[in-house]
Amino acid sequence: MGSSILSRSAKVSSLKYEEKVPQATPILAFLLLLRTLSDSAVFPGPVTSLLNIGISCLGVGFAMWLAISPQQRRVCTTLRVSPGLSLMFSVAVLMYFLATTLRFGPDYSVTGELTRLLTLVAFVVLAQHSLLRVGPSRFCRTLLAASTPALCILVLSAVVQHPWVYNANTGRAFGTFIHPNGAALFSAVFATLALFLVLTLKQRRYVLALLLGIAGLAVTASMGGFATFAIAALVLVFAGEWPGRLKFAASGLAVLGGVVILSTERFRERVAELESTLSFHEAAAGHITNSVDWRFYNWTLFSRAWGEDPFFGRGLGMTQENLQPLGQQVHNEYLRTMVETGVIGGLIALVILLIYLNRTFAVCRRAEYRGAALSLSLVIAVLINAVAANTLTYMPAMLLTIGLAPLSSIPWDGHYEEPSQHKKGTS
């Protein structure tokens, strides 16, 4: 078995990330950098919309060119990925878009949802080509570098405390992000990526990046953001093939971090606020005393809306503006998917997710596929975050997460001791 692993790794290494594969990495990094900055509420609404549409069109256009290029087959063969999943998702999104448009007429929120979902698919294609061109180590370092300016601005926002980047009423910074929760999710993904690079490359600069990500979580004062990072870090350490002492240290740090968070004044205030929740039944009936009650009541109203068309849904993107019983979005991506696309759309999304998770689980315990542990940790953390947040609308965090998802398809080329090298004589 050891020899087969080494031969497979050697096969990928022998490609040397040839120039025959188009260079998508600068485009990917540039789009990610722009999107983290254009998410800001500083710009007027129309300006932000035009910037984001331009970024999406550039990404989708370049991805389409890559998808029809002769090198696409090489990418699919080498990374052992099938274009079928991306194609199936894209076709399903387009069909729902057309059905919603025919049913309700042209609508900006529907077009925006189409653009957002196709941009995520485009980032997958760009990431696959980038991985084969530059390798996973350089790919991860590039995405981290492209994400750093937005994190620096976020942390400085807590110092400057200008209304453009800081909410004085809540004491939460949001920097160039549209909402503190979106900034917190991005910080959690950034910190997890930095932690992964610390473990694999063992360089001090990535320790600084990790501290920067944790500082981003602190200034957003988001308990959900801290929980997302904690889950991602634990999955990263325990799902991957790491030394036992590292897992022991990670467990200790997780406990220590939990104690620190539980002892903060912010957490005690939050717990005291949530103690006013009587029950789900009371909250669903309209007895609202805190944000949890509000979510329960909001979910109840959206569930009733889903019941009006359970199989095909109320229409793609309709919950963004048109269908909001309490004047806000669902704050639960699973319920939103059911409301907008019905059982049919939910099943399509579930099938695609299960195929990806099955493929990632199959390789994450193999030392040469170390990047799969990072992909798995981020996907699981985002899935948990989506239970009580509008996760898909936090585009910078989603783009960074979806860009790292293809790491499970290629052996890691970073510097670490590969256990299979000690088994050459026994294979």
Helices and strands as residue ranges (DSSP letters): H 2-13, H 25-38, H 45-67, H 71-79, H 84-104, H 108-134, H 136-160, E 166-167, E 172-173, H 180-201, H 204-220, H 223-239, H 244-262, H 265-274, H 280-284, H 291-307, H 333-363, G 367-369, H 371-385, G 391-393, H 395-404, G 405-409, G 419-426
